[in-house]
Structure formats: C-alpha cells, structure tokens
Amino acid sequence: MPIKECLLENKTCNNCGECLICDLDRSKNCNNCMECIDTNIDFNAIGIDDVVYDEE
C-alpha cells in the first residue's frame, strides 16, 4: 500500500483530519458547499503542485 502524503503540509499523512475541516466554520467538516470560493472575480485558478498517476 502506497504511503499517503499530507494535503496541507510536506509530510506523511497521519490521518489527523485537518484537511477535512471547513475553512469557514472550524467546528464542522467540509461538505464541499463551495461557499469559501469567491465567485465574484474575473477568473478562478487552481495551482497544481504535482500529478500522481495510479500504477495498476
């Protein structure tokens, strides 16, 4: 089984759950409501750090 990397820091995932916390309300888990994304701008962008291919 491959080792998972942390989504927030450059370290091995320790299943802390920090990446699942809502950015707007730290007392709940993210439900992908997208309210934290500012849509009143001219464009949106996502920075890609790495592309990982699944080996089958």
TIMI-807344 format. One record per residue: residue number from 1; x, y, z of N, C-alpha, C in turn; residue in one letter. Coordinates in Angstrom, 2 decimals. Layout:
+------+---------+---------+---------+---------+---------+---------+---------+---------+---------+-------+
! vodo !     n_x !     n_y !     n_z !    ca_x !    ca_y !    ca_z !     c_x !     c_y !     c_z ! vexpa !
+------+---------+---------+---------+---------+---------+---------+---------+---------+---------+-------+
!  NUM !       X !       Y !       Z !       X !       Y !       Z !       X !       Y !       Z !     A !
...
+------+---------+---------+---------+---------+---------+---------+---------+---------+---------+-------+
// end
This chain:
+------+---------+---------+---------+---------+---------+---------+---------+---------+---------+-------+
! vodo !     n_x !     n_y !     n_z !    ca_x !    ca_y !    ca_z !     c_x !     c_y !     c_z ! vexpa !
+------+---------+---------+---------+---------+---------+---------+---------+---------+---------+-------+
!    1 !    0.85 !   -1.18 !    0.00 !    0.00 !    0.00 !    0.00 !    0.90 !    1.25 !    0.00 !     M !
!    2 !    0.65 !    2.19 !   -0.94 !    1.49 !    3.39 !   -1.01 !    1.27 !    4.30 !    0.20 !     P !
!    3 !    2.29 !    5.03 !    0.56 !    2.22 !    5.98 !    1.67 !    1.54 !    7.26 !    1.18 !     I !
!    4 !    0.52 !    7.71 !    1.93 !   -0.19 !    8.94 !    1.57 !    0.57 !   10.15 !    2.08 !     K !
!    5 !    0.56 !   11.21 !    1.29 !    1.17 !   12.47 !    1.71 !    0.08 !   13.39 !    2.24 !     E !
!    6 !    0.44 !   14.22 !    3.20 !   -0.46 !   15.22 !    3.77 !   -0.82 !   16.23 !    2.68 !     C !
!    7 !   -2.09 !   16.63 !    2.66 !   -2.55 !   17.61 !    1.67 !   -2.20 !   19.04 !    2.06 !     L !
!    8 !   -1.90 !   19.28 !    3.34 !   -1.67 !   20.63 !    3.82 !   -0.21 !   20.95 !    4.09 !     L !
!    9 !    0.58 !   19.94 !    4.41 !    1.99 !   20.15 !    4.73 !    2.83 !   19.12 !    3.99 !     E !
!   10 !    4.11 !   19.37 !    3.90 !    5.02 !   18.45 !    3.23 !    5.47 !   17.38 !    4.23 !     N !
!   11 !    4.59 !   16.39 !    4.48 !    4.88 !   15.31 !    5.41 !    3.99 !   14.12 !    5.08 !     K !
!   12 !    4.23 !   13.02 !    5.74 !    3.40 !   11.83 !    5.57 !    2.07 !   12.03 !    6.28 !     T !
!   13 !    1.00 !   11.58 !    5.67 !   -0.34 !   11.69 !    6.27 !   -0.39 !   10.85 !    7.55 !     C !
!   14 !   -0.90 !   11.46 !    8.63 !   -1.07 !   10.72 !    9.88 !   -2.56 !   10.61 !   10.24 !     N !
!   15 !   -3.43 !   10.85 !    9.27 !   -4.89 !   10.75 !    9.44 !   -5.41 !   11.66 !   10.55 !     N !
!   16 !   -4.86 !   12.87 !   10.66 !   -5.29 !   13.81 !   11.70 !   -6.66 !   14.42 !   11.39 !     C !
!   17 !   -7.05 !   14.46 !   10.11 !   -8.35 !   15.00 !    9.73 !   -8.37 !   16.50 !    9.50 !     G !
!   18 !   -7.25 !   17.18 !    9.65 !   -7.19 !   18.63 !    9.47 !   -7.63 !   19.05 !    8.06 !     E !
!   19 !   -7.37 !   18.22 !    7.07 !   -7.74 !   18.54 !    5.68 !   -9.25 !   18.43 !    5.45 !     C !
!   20 !   -9.98 !   17.89 !    6.40 !  -11.43 !   17.72 !    6.26 !  -12.22 !   18.82 !    6.96 !     L !
!   21 !  -11.53 !   19.77 !    7.60 !  -12.19 !   20.84 !    8.37 !  -12.64 !   21.96 !    7.43 !     I !
!   22 !  -13.85 !   22.48 !    7.67 !  -14.41 !   23.59 !    6.89 !  -13.56 !   24.85 !    7.10 !     C !
!   23 !  -13.25 !   25.56 !    6.02 !  -12.47 !   26.80 !    6.11 !  -13.27 !   27.94 !    6.75 !     D !
!   24 !  -14.59 !   27.90 !    6.64 !  -15.42 !   28.99 !    7.16 !  -15.88 !   28.74 !    8.60 !     L !
!   25 !  -16.08 !   27.49 !    8.97 !  -16.54 !   27.13 !   10.31 !  -15.71 !   25.96 !   10.81 !     D !
!   26 !  -14.66 !   26.26 !   11.58 !  -13.71 !   25.24 !   12.03 !  -14.35 !   24.19 !   12.94 !     R !
!   27 !  -15.60 !   24.36 !   13.32 !  -16.25 !   23.39 !   14.19 !  -16.95 !   22.27 !   13.40 !     S !
!   28 !  -16.91 !   22.32 !   12.07 !  -17.56 !   21.28 !   11.28 !  -16.65 !   20.79 !   10.16 !     K !
!   29 !  -16.98 !   19.63 !    9.62 !  -16.24 !   19.07 !    8.50 !  -16.68 !   19.72 !    7.19 !     N !
!   30 !  -15.79 !   19.77 !    6.23 !  -16.11 !   20.31 !    4.91 !  -17.16 !   19.42 !    4.25 !     C !
!   31 !  -18.16 !   20.06 !    3.66 !  -19.19 !   19.31 !    2.93 !  -19.19 !   19.70 !    1.45 !     N !
!   32 !  -18.12 !   20.35 !    1.01 !  -17.96 !   20.77 !   -0.39 !  -19.06 !   21.71 !   -0.85 !     N !
!   33 !  -19.51 !   22.61 !    0.03 !  -20.56 !   23.56 !   -0.33 !  -20.05 !   24.67 !   -1.25 !     C !
!   34 !  -18.72 !   24.87 !   -1.29 !  -18.06 !   25.84 !   -2.15 !  -18.32 !   27.30 !   -1.75 !     M !
!   35 !  -18.87 !   27.54 !   -0.58 !  -19.09 !   28.91 !   -0.11 !  -17.78 !   29.63 !    0.18 !     E !
!   36 !  -16.70 !   28.90 !    0.39 !  -15.40 !   29.51 !    0.68 !  -14.71 !   30.01 !   -0.59 !     C !
!   37 !  -15.24 !   29.67 !   -1.75 !  -14.67 !   30.10 !   -3.02 !  -15.32 !   31.41 !   -3.44 !     I !
!   38 !  -14.50 !   32.44 !   -3.67 !  -15.01 !   33.75 !   -4.10 !  -15.35 !   33.69 !   -5.58 !     D !
!   39 !  -16.63 !   33.77 !   -5.92 !  -17.06 !   33.69 !   -7.32 !  -17.30 !   35.06 !   -7.94 !     T !
!   40 !  -17.11 !   36.13 !   -7.20 !  -17.32 !   37.48 !   -7.73 !  -16.02 !   38.09 !   -8.25 !     N !
!   41 !  -15.25 !   37.29 !   -8.95 !  -13.98 !   37.76 !   -9.53 !  -13.97 !   37.42 !  -11.01 !     I !
!   42 !  -13.02 !   37.98 !  -11.74 !  -12.97 !   37.79 !  -13.19 !  -12.59 !   36.38 !  -13.61 !     D !
!   43 !  -11.78 !   35.70 !  -12.80 !  -11.39 !   34.33 !  -13.14 !  -11.03 !   33.57 !  -11.87 !     F !
!   44 !  -11.07 !   32.24 !  -11.95 !  -10.66 !   31.36 !  -10.86 !   -9.49 !   30.53 !  -11.35 !     N !
!   45 !   -8.60 !   30.16 !  -10.45 !   -7.46 !   29.34 !  -10.83 !   -7.13 !   28.37 !   -9.70 !     A !
!   46 !   -6.56 !   27.26 !  -10.06 !   -6.09 !   26.27 !   -9.10 !   -4.64 !   25.99 !   -9.41 !     I !
!   47 !   -3.77 !   26.07 !   -8.41 !   -2.36 !   25.75 !   -8.60 !   -2.15 !   24.26 !   -8.41 !     G !
!   48 !   -1.48 !   23.62 !   -9.36 !   -1.20 !   22.19 !   -9.29 !    0.27 !   22.01 !   -8.95 !     I !
!   49 !    0.52 !   21.33 !   -7.83 !    1.88 !   21.09 !   -7.38 !    2.49 !   19.83 !   -7.99 !     D !
!   50 !    1.65 !   18.82 !   -8.20 !    2.18 !   17.53 !   -8.64 !    1.06 !   16.73 !   -9.29 !     D !
!   51 !    1.42 !   15.90 !  -10.23 !    0.49 !   14.97 !  -10.86 !    0.94 !   13.57 !  -10.51 !     V !
!   52 !    0.05 !   12.78 !   -9.91 !    0.39 !   11.44 !   -9.49 !   -0.47 !   10.45 !  -10.28 !     V !
!   53 !    0.19 !    9.52 !  -10.92 !   -0.50 !    8.51 !  -11.70 !   -0.63 !    7.23 !  -10.89 !     Y !
!   54 !   -1.80 !    6.61 !  -10.91 !   -2.00 !    5.33 !  -10.23 !   -1.33 !    4.24 !  -11.04 !     D !
!   55 !   -0.57 !    3.42 !  -10.34 !    0.06 !    2.28 !  -11.00 !   -0.80 !    1.05 !  -10.75 !     E !
!   56 !   -1.23 !    0.43 !  -11.82 !   -2.11 !   -0.74 !  -11.67 !   -1.41 !   -1.98 !  -12.12 !     E !
+------+---------+---------+---------+---------+---------+---------+---------+---------+---------+-------+
// end
